[in-house]
């Protein structure tokens, strides 16, 4: 779901889905998923920042 939101440029929605996914991964003590979620979150935050910067330049 986070990816679907990202594809629609809904980064806040994507981050909300990632937060939910992280909670579930924590409950199941799934370190591999936690790492993937954290890595994806970093990418999303960088993309959001880049798009905001591009929008300001226009």
C-alpha positions, 0 to 999 in steps of 0.5 A: 500500500505504501508503494501505491501511495508513493506512485500517486506522489502521496508520500504522507500516505506512504509513510503512514502505511510504513508506520503501520507495517513497522508496528506489525514487524515489531510485534512479530520481531521480524528484523529483516522486515524492520530493516527493509521498512527503515531503508524504504522510509529513508528513500521516501523521505529523500524523494519527498524532500527532492520533489518539494525542492523541485516544486519550489524551483518552478 
